[in-house]
Amino acid sequence: MAKYGLSPAALRSFRALNTPVKIQNFLDRNPYHVADTAWSPRLVLENKTAHCLEGAVFAAAALRLNGYPATIIDLEAINDTDHVVAVYRSGGAWGAIASSNYSGCRYRSPVYRSLRELALSYFEDYFNLRGERTLRTFSQPVDLRRFDSQQWMSTEEPVWFIAEHLLKIPHERLLTPTMERNLTRLDSRSFRAGLLGRALK
């Protein structure tokens, strides 16, 4: 094994994903992973499938190997699962890379002036199977270099320690209580569009 516990072949594969769009295209080309796993980026590369946590961590590794910080944020929901995305900056603006079972919760172009703006861009597309808009908070960015001692980029062991860290850190509210009370359910057309291509267990 070479740098970060990755073989020369794996390093070449990651470095070929040398733009955020190429990283997103890799995730989009491969099926969404619905099993209860927490694969490292190396295992995602080998298996060519990922769920949201795995996709974000994979994207953070690819960003790191191409000169960006290895940064993720957590989007926290009510009556729903959290969503994790890798974030990056270009031209002073934020963008995101993500794997999701919902069509609207993936890539974001780097046009957002703040992480709050970026997080809010997911609001309309973030819903549960009852059609409820569920996104409520977002975390500050987490630099995954903090987990280098645990070989997060290449380990055979599950990387649940990353998810556990996200659960412990502060999150900022996106909505006021009044906003939450006034929310309506998603209309049927938007609901169907958001489920396009959804993988089932």
C-alpha positions as a printed Julia matrix, in Angstrom:
201×3 Matrix{Float64}:
   0.0    0.0     0.0
   1.14   3.53   -0.72
  -0.07   6.99    0.28
  -3.02   7.04    2.72
  -3.07   3.23    2.61
  -4.09   3.26   -1.06
  -2.42   1.21   -3.78
  -0.84   2.98   -6.77
  -3.76   1.81   -8.92
  -6.31   3.23   -6.47
  -4.43   6.51   -6.3
  -4.51   6.78  -10.08
  -8.25   6.12  -10.1
  -8.9    8.8    -7.48
  -6.63  11.33   -9.2
  -8.43  10.77  -12.48
 -11.52  12.21  -10.74
  -9.82  15.58  -10.79
 -12.87  17.86  -10.76
 -15.97  17.89   -8.54
 -18.12  17.09  -11.6
 -16.04  14.0   -12.4
 -16.41  12.81   -8.8
 -20.17  13.32   -8.99
 -20.32  11.52  -12.33
 -18.57   8.52  -10.78
 -21.19   8.37   -8.03
 -24.04   8.85  -10.52
 -22.78   6.09  -12.84
 -22.87   3.52  -10.06
 -25.94   2.2    -8.23
 -27.08   3.57   -4.9
 -26.08   1.22   -2.09
 -28.97   0.35    0.27
 -27.19  -2.06    2.64
 -26.29  -1.12    6.23
 -22.58  -0.59    5.63
 -20.03   2.16    6.17
 -17.37   1.48    3.57
 -14.17   3.46    3.28
 -13.48   5.26   -0.01
 -11.2    2.4    -1.11
 -14.02  -0.11   -0.72
 -16.45   2.18   -2.55
 -13.95   2.41   -5.41
 -13.6   -1.39   -5.49
 -17.33  -2.15   -5.2
 -18.53   0.78   -7.33
 -21.57   1.51   -5.19
 -22.27   3.84   -2.27
 -25.01   5.22   -0.08
 -25.09   8.81    1.15
 -22.46   8.58    3.91
 -20.17   6.44    1.78
 -20.62   8.72   -1.23
 -19.79  11.85    0.74
 -16.72  10.29    2.35
 -15.6    8.93   -1.04
 -16.03  12.4    -2.57
 -14.04  13.97    0.27
 -11.18  11.53   -0.36
 -11.21  12.24   -4.11
 -11.27  15.99   -3.44
  -8.31  15.65   -1.09
  -6.26  13.73   -3.63
  -6.9   16.49   -6.16
  -5.9   19.45   -4.03
  -9.12  20.32   -2.17
  -9.84  19.97    1.55
 -11.52  16.69    2.54
 -14.64  18.32    3.95
 -18.18  17.12    4.65
 -21.29  18.52    6.31
 -24.29  16.8     7.85
 -27.85  17.75    6.93
 -30.16  16.76    9.77
 -33.85  15.94    9.33
 -36.95  15.24   11.4
 -38.98  12.06   10.74
 -36.33  11.13    8.19
 -32.69  10.12    7.82
 -29.78  12.56    7.82
 -27.92  13.32    4.6
 -24.15  13.8     4.34
 -22.53  15.73    1.5
 -18.96  16.62    0.6
 -18.46  20.36    0.17
 -15.89  22.36   -1.74
 -15.2   25.96   -2.71
 -14.57  27.39   -6.16
 -14.34  31.08   -6.96
 -15.22  31.89   -3.35
 -18.55  30.0    -3.51
 -19.66  26.66   -2.06
 -20.72  23.57   -3.98
 -21.47  19.99   -2.95
 -21.06  16.4    -4.12
 -23.41  13.7    -2.87
 -24.88  10.27   -3.37
 -28.61  10.06   -2.69
 -31.57   7.78   -3.28
 -33.57  10.94   -4.08
 -32.89  12.63   -7.39
 -32.76  16.19   -6.06
 -30.33  15.63   -3.19
 -27.08  15.17   -5.06
 -24.74  17.64   -6.8
 -24.75  21.4    -6.21
 -22.79  23.78   -8.44
 -20.44  26.17   -6.6
 -22.73  29.2    -6.59
 -23.67  29.46   -2.9
 -22.24  32.3    -0.84
 -22.46  30.45    2.47
 -22.94  26.94    3.82
 -26.36  28.03    5.03
 -27.37  28.92    1.48
 -25.99  25.59    0.28
 -27.89  23.66    2.95
 -31.14  25.5     2.16
 -30.78  24.54   -1.51
 -31.63  20.98   -0.46
 -34.82  21.95    1.38
 -37.46  21.5    -1.34
 -35.99  18.17   -2.49
 -35.53  16.76    1.01
 -38.7   14.88    1.9
 -39.86  11.58    3.38
 -42.27   9.04    1.91
 -45.2   10.88    3.49
 -44.31  13.91    1.39
 -43.21  15.95    4.41
 -40.35  18.43    3.93
 -38.0   17.22    6.63
 -34.69  19.14    6.5
 -34.11  21.14    9.7
 -30.43  21.75   10.51
 -26.91  21.61    9.1
 -23.53  21.15   10.72
 -20.38  23.15   10.35
 -17.83  21.57    7.99
 -15.8   18.62    9.23
 -12.29  18.12    7.85
 -11.84  14.35    7.58
  -8.09  14.65    8.08
  -8.94  14.45   11.78
  -9.53  10.71   11.18
  -6.22   9.99    9.43
  -5.01   7.9    12.37
  -8.0    5.61   11.75
  -7.11   5.2     8.06
 -10.55   6.45    6.99
  -9.59   6.49    3.31
  -8.55   2.86    3.04
  -9.61   0.81    6.06
 -11.38  -2.54    5.76
 -13.31  -1.66    8.92
 -16.58   0.34    8.86
 -16.15   4.1     9.12
 -19.12   4.55   11.46
 -16.82   6.71   13.6
 -17.36   9.48   11.06
 -21.15   9.24   11.36
 -20.87   9.13   15.16
 -18.8   12.32   15.12
 -21.44  14.08   12.99
 -24.1   13.19   15.55
 -22.12  14.89   18.33
 -21.24  18.22   16.76
 -23.43  21.37   16.87
 -25.97  21.95   14.1
 -27.55  25.24   13.06
 -31.31  25.57   12.59
 -32.56  26.44    9.12
 -36.2   27.2    10.01
 -37.99  29.11   12.73
 -40.81  27.38   14.65
 -43.35  29.48   12.71
 -41.86  28.35    9.4
 -42.06  24.73   10.52
 -45.73  25.06   11.51
 -46.61  26.54    8.11
 -44.99  23.83    6.01
 -47.16  21.93    3.53
 -46.63  18.5     2.06
 -44.97  18.06   -1.3
 -47.26  18.06   -4.34
 -47.66  14.73   -6.13
 -45.72  15.71   -9.26
 -42.67  16.87   -7.3
 -42.94  13.78   -5.11
 -42.8   11.45   -8.13
 -39.93  13.41   -9.68
 -37.91  13.2    -6.47
 -38.26   9.41   -6.39
 -37.08   8.94   -9.98
 -34.56   6.08  -10.07
 -34.96   5.32   -6.36
 -33.36   2.02   -5.29
 -35.33  -0.3    -3.03
 -33.98  -2.73   -0.46
